[in-house]
Structure formats: structure tokens, C-alpha cells
Amino acid sequence: MKLIVGLGNPGAKYAQNRHNIGFMAVDQIAADHGFSPWRAKFQGQIAEGKFGSDKVFLLKPETFMNLSGQAVGDAMRYLKLAPADVIVFHDEIDLAPGKVRLKSGGGHAGHNGLRSIHGHIGPDYDRVRLGVGHPGHKDAVAGYVLRDFAKADQDWLDDEMRGISDGIAHMVAGDGPKFLNAIALRVAPPRSSTTAAKPAPPTTLPQPPEDNRNPMQKLIDRFR
């Protein structure tokens, strides 16, 4: 059994914020894989589903980002799970937009949602770090992550969400590389190998040089 947590802030005003990319990821998973309707529980919204024989719960904490650990801790204890059974999707300013990395254990790197989770269940859970880019100065980070994605981000963001949905069964099964590969196939698909090669230019026979001799010269040359 797995608990997959998407981090974000509740409410329509935050729905398209960079900080809410974790919510976006679990929403895509729930919609694509026939999960139960979202319902209020564990200080958040939860949905249930399966990947093969693996039962999975999706959780969107509604405590606001800085208190995310309250909902995660409540759900984990009720479901009798260990921290190793928890997977958290969150925004990552230290990765370029469209980049995805996996991390297991370790520090929270100043992310307030992770900091709260650390305080409630410890650091020994898996994270899916979803790059949103950096504003360039640490003082601008708070405003940057609480603003909506730009229109220019929509194409890669849609591809990334679909890739996460494509590969989530691999992540649940513990195969991180296959999960990342599924995302890469959406975000940066390989070039087609079926494109027809340009036709070679037609081969032409060399032409003899132009004969500029006068008739008398041609006659003389003929009898030489």
C-alpha cells in the first residue's frame, strides 16, 4: 500500500500557482486511473485506487503548505504505513522547469511543506521533485512560487503531468528509472526514425567539351 501526497495550497486562488504543482500531479493521476471521487479526510482530500495488486491513496493536504505534515501524519498513522510507503510530489525551485528528479530521505532544503512533513513523520520518505525554476534571488522566491504558471509553461506542464500519469504505476512498484523515462517520453519525445531521406540528386553523364573548331580545322585533324 502506498500514500501519494501532492503538496499545494487549497482554494481556487492558488490552483494554478507554481507551489501547487504537487496538487496538479495527483489530480492528473486520479483522473486518468479511475480513482474514487475526492472526499474530505485526514485534514485534506483523499482518493483511493489500485495499480495491479497495489492499493494506493492520494492525498491533498488542506492545512496550507506550511502545515502539510499534519495531514500526512494523520493519514500515515491511520493507514498503518511506514514513512517508506509515502511518496510526496512537490515544487522544486532548484530544478529548471520541466525537470523531474527523485529523492529518498535527506533534508528538506528549506521547502516549508517538506519541513512540516519532516516534523511529523521524519525524513525517510520518497520525494518527486518537480522543477519550476528559480526567480534569481532568494528574496523573490515566496512571491514567485505563489504566482501562476506563465502561458509559455503550459505545453511542458501538460506533457509533464501526462508523463507522471503514464509512469506512476512504475513509481508505486519501486521502479524510479521507468517512471522518469515515462515522463521523458512525453516532455522530450525521441525524433521519428521514419522520416524519409531526401532523394539523391539525379546522376548525369559528363558532357563532352564544346567543339569550337572551324570546318577546315576539323578536316585537317581528321586526316592527321
Secondary structure as UniProt FT lines:
FT   STRAND          2..6
FT   HELIX           12..14
FT   TURN            15..16
FT   HELIX           18..20
FT   HELIX           21..32
FT   TURN            33..34
FT   STRAND          39..41
FT   TURN            42..43
FT   STRAND          44..51
FT   TURN            52..53
FT   STRAND          54..61
FT   HELIX           65..67
FT   HELIX           68..78
FT   TURN            79..80
FT   HELIX           83..85
FT   STRAND          86..92
FT   TURN            93..94
FT   TURN            97..98
FT   STRAND          100..104
FT   TURN            109..110
FT   HELIX           112..121
FT   STRAND          126..131
FT   HELIX           138..140
FT   HELIX           141..145
FT   HELIX           151..153
FT   HELIX           154..172
FT   TURN            173..174
FT   HELIX           176..187
FT   HELIX           215..222
//
